[in-house]
Amino acid sequence: MRVSTFWELMSHEFGAGYCRVLADDLVLSEVGERTATEALAAGVDPRSVWFAVCRAQDVPESRWWGPDQPPRS
C-alpha cells in the first residue's frame, strides 16, 4: 500500500479533517507506541499502520479495504 492510499482510506473512513487529527493524536501500540503520522515517517508499512488504526478504532473488517472493495485474503 502506498502512503497516498493510506490517506485516501483514512479520509474516507474518518473524514478529511478528522483523519489528520486522529493520525497525529492516536498512539498505536501495534506500531511501536507511535502515532500513525510518526509510524509513517519512521518507514512503517502504510498497510500495517492502516490496519492498526482500524483495529484501534473498531472499524469493521468489511471496510478495511475501502468503499465497495471486497476483503483481500
Helices and strands as residue ranges (DSSP letters): H 3-14, H 16-25, E 27-28, G 29-31, E 34-35, H 36-41, H 46-56, G 61-63
